[in-house]
Amino acid sequence: MEKTVTIASRFNGPPSSANGGYACGLMASLIDGPAEASLKAPPPLDKPLTLRGESGEARLYDGETVIGVARATALTLDVPQMPQPLVLGPSPVAALEDSSGRPVEFEPFGGCFVCGHNRTPGDGLCIHAHKVEGHDGLVAAPWKIDENLAGSDGYVDPVYIWSALDCTGYYACAAGRAALLGRLSAEILAPLKAEGDATVLGWDLGSSGRKHRCGTAIYAADGTLIAKAEGLWITVDPAKIAA
């Protein structure tokens, strides 16, 4: 199948391109079950793009340029239990500033659809990660779910589940670095009502050179594991993604 899609500017990550999780979720919409979505180039905003399902894959094109590719995968990822009680500390970036006494290399995007502090509920997801007290390498973000995230069935549209699985992983494995999402592999395990509260967890899976791996998971208020993902973040020159 083939269709034309446009990623509205509301769904930005960096100021001039789409949030990585949103773009990955858009491609994964053509894949049944768990999917691995890789970004090859920054997804442009407010521009008609081609989303094409071909040979068991989904590809997102800007003209002839391949923006990303998604395919089915088997996601084997151990997910931490929700800490009880969940005691939140400072943001991971603030913690770096406090411990080093120096400004961090990179300040995350204030306008990001998922984690931007300049966004308001109903406009952005407002998922703001904090360190979890007593659990090294684990971060968590409360998520108050707005009803405008609902699909026709009353549950959060999967593209927003993919979005929510994005940025918290950055704060777990690459906080304070200029980094972009390169790959997100995700599995949605249960539907999530578009109301009430949820929690997004993120944890560090290790780094090698410019590559930083993380896990993320979404828990409903009743403790149900909604979705899990493994992300790969790539550090870049901060000047290349500056506002």
Wavefront OBJ file of the C-alpha trace (Angstrom):
o trace
v 0.000 0.000 0.000
v 0.998 3.614 -0.404
v -0.352 6.811 1.073
v 0.620 10.443 1.450
v 1.236 11.642 5.010
v 2.212 15.000 6.450
v 3.841 15.377 9.871
v 2.402 18.581 11.317
v 4.760 21.020 13.020
v 3.032 20.214 16.333
v 4.895 16.890 16.323
v 8.429 18.269 16.196
v 11.397 17.009 18.173
v 14.247 19.277 17.041
v 12.798 22.631 15.956
v 12.739 21.809 12.239
v 12.111 18.051 12.144
v 9.749 15.480 13.584
v 10.002 13.820 16.948
v 11.773 10.525 16.316
v 9.303 8.362 18.212
v 6.366 9.898 16.352
v 8.002 9.295 12.966
v 8.894 5.716 13.934
v 5.331 5.094 15.077
v 4.000 6.439 11.801
v 6.086 3.888 9.888
v 5.222 1.099 12.356
v 1.518 1.648 11.663
v 1.994 -0.516 8.538
v 3.620 -3.370 10.504
v 1.671 -5.980 12.452
v 3.051 -6.634 15.932
v 6.444 -5.552 17.298
v 8.414 -3.376 14.910
v 11.922 -2.004 14.508
v 11.953 1.465 12.968
v 15.167 3.173 11.859
v 15.585 6.808 10.861
v 17.953 7.563 7.977
v 17.382 11.333 7.800
v 15.521 13.984 9.820
v 11.784 13.687 9.013
v 10.595 17.049 7.625
v 7.547 18.884 8.959
v 4.492 20.237 7.139
v 5.498 18.574 3.891
v 3.760 15.766 1.993
v 5.694 12.511 2.408
v 5.101 9.052 0.976
v 4.540 6.131 3.352
v 4.868 2.900 1.418
v 4.483 -0.710 2.475
v 6.707 -2.909 0.337
v 8.197 -6.411 0.697
v 7.298 -6.735 4.365
v 8.712 -3.304 5.206
v 7.357 0.196 5.613
v 9.363 3.048 4.127
v 8.913 6.774 4.542
v 10.056 8.885 1.580
v 10.639 12.566 1.009
v 10.593 12.506 -2.781
v 13.202 9.881 -3.623
v 14.997 10.204 -0.270
v 14.374 7.411 2.236
v 13.623 9.022 5.595
v 13.152 5.773 7.491
v 12.426 2.052 7.344
v 10.348 -0.163 9.639
v 10.088 -3.932 9.705
v 8.716 -6.655 11.958
v 10.956 -7.759 14.804
v 11.047 -9.954 17.891
v 11.719 -7.679 20.857
v 13.451 -9.456 23.721
v 13.811 -6.866 26.451
v 13.663 -7.301 30.208
v 11.606 -4.517 31.770
v 12.185 -3.312 35.341
v 9.326 -3.527 37.780
v 7.794 -0.222 38.782
v 9.605 0.896 41.953
v 7.338 0.984 44.990
v 7.245 3.636 46.197
v 8.328 5.659 43.179
v 10.399 8.550 44.549
v 11.457 11.068 41.918
v 14.607 13.173 42.156
v 15.905 15.962 39.911
v 15.923 15.837 36.131
v 18.925 13.899 34.776
v 20.281 17.053 33.118
v 19.940 19.078 36.325
v 21.701 16.290 38.209
v 24.631 16.498 35.779
v 24.872 20.242 36.291
v 24.793 19.818 40.071
v 27.480 17.140 40.102
v 29.864 18.764 37.621
v 29.416 22.391 38.504
v 29.612 23.149 34.773
v 26.944 23.656 32.108
v 26.072 20.465 30.271
v 27.046 20.078 26.604
v 23.492 20.263 25.301
v 20.133 21.447 26.596
v 17.219 19.296 25.349
v 14.681 20.944 23.040
v 12.164 23.023 24.993
v 9.651 22.741 22.156
v 9.774 18.945 21.710
v 6.296 17.409 21.347
v 7.126 14.709 23.893
v 9.452 16.186 26.521
v 9.592 19.919 25.865
v 9.089 22.114 28.931
v 7.694 24.876 26.722
v 4.746 22.725 25.639
v 1.419 22.658 27.492
v -0.873 19.695 28.278
v -3.073 18.915 25.308
v -0.507 20.398 22.930
v 2.530 18.326 23.921
v 2.764 15.084 25.886
v 4.649 16.862 28.717
v 6.606 13.728 29.685
v 9.394 15.098 31.873
v 11.920 12.544 33.129
v 13.372 12.518 36.637
v 15.999 10.354 38.266
v 14.490 7.640 40.483
v 15.836 7.783 43.998
v 17.587 4.587 45.036
v 17.720 3.133 41.508
v 20.895 4.040 39.613
v 20.435 4.302 35.852
v 16.632 4.434 36.086
v 14.521 7.470 35.226
v 10.769 7.923 35.316
v 8.247 10.428 34.025
v 4.631 10.866 35.098
v 2.324 11.151 32.080
v -1.088 12.778 32.357
v -2.920 11.533 29.283
v -5.026 14.010 27.341
v -8.242 12.832 25.711
v -7.174 14.303 22.348
v -4.674 11.428 22.031
v -7.516 8.943 21.559
v -8.176 6.996 18.413
v -11.693 6.090 17.354
v -11.780 3.313 19.982
v -11.107 5.627 22.926
v -7.599 4.291 23.509
v -4.359 6.219 22.956
v -3.462 6.076 19.268
v -0.387 3.828 18.795
v 1.592 6.662 17.182
v 1.449 8.482 20.526
v 2.497 5.341 22.395
v 5.583 5.232 20.169
v 6.124 8.937 20.827
v 5.920 8.443 24.579
v 8.528 5.666 24.400
v 11.068 8.046 22.834
v 12.502 10.857 24.939
v 12.604 9.226 28.382
v 15.213 6.858 26.956
v 17.397 9.819 26.018
v 17.402 10.982 29.624
v 18.439 7.492 30.747
v 21.378 6.946 28.388
v 22.449 10.254 26.795
v 21.306 13.100 29.059
v 23.272 16.279 28.485
v 24.614 15.136 25.111
v 23.511 16.294 21.680
v 21.952 13.071 20.418
v 19.255 11.998 17.991
v 17.165 8.848 17.927
v 18.517 6.456 15.305
v 16.370 3.390 15.938
v 13.393 2.437 18.075
v 12.115 -1.113 18.435
v 8.787 -1.282 20.236
v 5.989 -3.645 21.213
v 2.558 -2.526 22.398
v 1.274 -5.126 24.860
v -2.054 -3.656 25.980
v -4.335 -0.732 25.100
v -4.152 2.451 27.166
v -7.263 4.517 27.822
v -6.939 8.126 26.722
v -7.551 9.450 30.216
v -5.948 9.448 33.637
v -2.287 8.874 34.389
v 0.537 6.587 33.344
v 4.270 6.383 34.045
v 7.117 6.105 31.546
v 10.302 4.388 32.738
v 13.715 4.625 31.085
v 16.934 2.746 31.802
v 20.477 2.690 30.461
v 21.581 -0.314 28.377
v 25.153 0.843 27.755
v 27.168 2.979 25.369
v 29.870 2.442 22.770
v 31.453 5.495 21.187
v 28.694 7.670 19.744
v 26.016 4.993 20.247
v 23.862 4.934 23.381
v 21.280 2.206 24.055
v 18.301 2.458 26.356
v 15.095 0.729 27.334
v 11.745 2.410 27.922
v 8.384 1.172 29.142
v 4.931 2.572 29.812
v 2.948 1.462 32.853
v -0.752 2.255 33.338
v -1.920 3.611 36.682
v -3.041 0.110 37.752
v 0.425 -1.333 37.095
v -0.331 -2.902 33.699
v 2.668 -2.921 31.361
v 1.363 -1.157 28.251
v 4.418 -1.056 25.978
v 8.174 -1.500 25.915
v 10.934 -0.364 23.599
v 14.656 -0.441 22.984
v 16.180 2.740 21.593
v 19.472 3.643 19.967
v 20.648 7.251 20.273
v 23.528 8.686 18.259
v 25.543 11.667 19.482
v 25.992 14.402 16.886
v 27.544 17.838 16.531
v 25.328 20.164 18.615
v 25.528 22.818 15.893
v 23.762 20.501 13.451
v 20.587 20.358 15.528
v 20.597 23.826 17.084
v 17.457 25.928 16.870
l 1 2 3 4 5 6 7 8 9 10 11 12 13 14 15 16 17 18 19 20 21 22 23 24 25 26 27 28 29 30 31 32 33 34 35 36 37 38 39 40 41 42 43 44 45 46 47 48 49 50 51 52 53 54 55 56 57 58 59 60 61 62 63 64 65 66 67 68 69 70 71 72 73 74 75 76 77 78 79 80 81 82 83 84 85 86 87 88 89 90 91 92 93 94 95 96 97 98 99 100 101 102 103 104 105 106 107 108 109 110 111 112 113 114 115 116 117 118 119 120 121 122 123 124 125 126 127 128 129 130 131 132 133 134 135 136 137 138 139 140 141 142 143 144 145 146 147 148 149 150 151 152 153 154 155 156 157 158 159 160 161 162 163 164 165 166 167 168 169 170 171 172 173 174 175 176 177 178 179 180 181 182 183 184 185 186 187 188 189 190 191 192 193 194 195 196 197 198 199 200 201 202 203 204 205 206 207 208 209 210 211 212 213 214 215 216 217 218 219 220 221 222 223 224 225 226 227 228 229 230 231 232 233 234 235 236 237 238 239 240 241 242 243
